[in-house]
């Protein structure tokens, strides 16, 4: 059935597009995380359309599709795919992949872990969480999205540290609260982690919880919209985290704390003056708008060009039709539309016959792809 | 790789293309990529979806209905068909729709290149 084919086909299209523009992203000097975000956005938007079952969605009854660990992100629901249950033993045996999977279930935005996750597609996030159920419980009070939304990353880190290490973490917490420079933090952190394995596992759980808290409250696009500095911060986070995820245990935690401290430091700095970042950003933003208006007209120009382009296409294909048929408006959105190539269109009197190919058909909110279609209709 | 212009951009109007365009718009809005880069992504998309549909999709379908409007302009056929019945290849499934718009470009162009 061609509807079930849509998922894998679209998945392969997405991967291929993403891979083939990777060079362009690099050449333009755009951070790779933007590319990953593009993929995530693309997939989640498709999922929202609900036109087919996609491999990255969580499935009630999964066709084989290798459990793509991005699944929870797309729907926001951390359903436990059966395939994930199957890999439970594997993930509990090997701490490294499970550590990478840990952040995923609650998070809206696993982009930060996108790269390593893809290579570990077999390890679903859910069972990894279950691995140490006891360890997560002490953290639960801190994991309140409502609180988390308000607390800064550093505060949360401090909270987590306190929960985890109590008195011993006092130094680290002080450091966090004073916004000390990150490099100083790392040596302090080291001695604590030269601990037995149990300690290490707790560390893992702690860092996992921190990340969940960090990521859960974010909006789906994961970025404070229209904050120039804000995006930069997020990008920095995302750079750090995959790197951290690749290296297990204390290196990971160190890097994570490092990132948080950096974020904290940036917040304190607020663009060089001791201004809270939010205010500074507002200023930045208005400046950027102005400069976008006159100086860097290029930034705005092509944007409008592109819109213009699309309009042009619309007017070629759609607009006249919409003018003719008044109720065509919703067709792009919900509608019944077939985009395809034609091999042959024949007419005898009022009978039409056409042979179409390589098409995408959207009908009744379901998407179908076909290689060849023949249609007969009377006018 | 073929020249970017040798692929239709009609699939951008499908759900996959719309989702991509929206995502790109969002990234542009956040100033994480610039519009030129987005255009490159879209041209790659044009190529990839055309090739993928051509190479990987095997399904066939037939449909019948009554033609409401037809138009042939710039090598593009546009049909508006009412009371359509689609039959998927295995015959087991039929889909009904009261109206479907078909936008169809010539397959010659892609074969020529």
Interface residues (C-beta under 8 A of the other chain):
Chain A: X1 X2 X5 X9 X10 X12 X13 X14 X16 X17 X20 X21 X24 X25 X28 X30 X31 X34 X37 X38 X41 X42 X45 X46 X49 X51 X221 X223 X225 X226 X228 X231 X235 X288 X299 X302 X303 X305 X306 X310 X313 X316 X317 X318 X320 X321 X324 X325 X328 X331 X332 X335 X336 X337 X338 X339 X340 X341 X342 X343 X345 X352 X354 X356 X357 X358 X359 X360 X361 X362 X363 X364 X366 X367 X368 X369 X370 X371 X372 X373 X374 X375 X376 X377 X378 X379
Chain B: X8 X9 X10 X11 X12 X13 X14 X15 X16 X18 X19 X20 X21 X22 X23 X24 X26 X27 X28 X29 X30 X31 X32 X33 X34 X35 X36 X37 X38 X39 X40 X41 X44 X45 X47 X48 X49 X50 X52 X53 X54 X56 X57 X58 X59 X60 X61 X62 X63 X64 X65 X66 X67 X68 X69 X70 X71 X72 X73 X74 X76 X77 X78 X79 X80 X81 X84 X86 X88 X89 X90 X92 X93 X95 X96 X97 X98 X99 X100 X101 X102 X103 X104 X105 X106 X107 X110
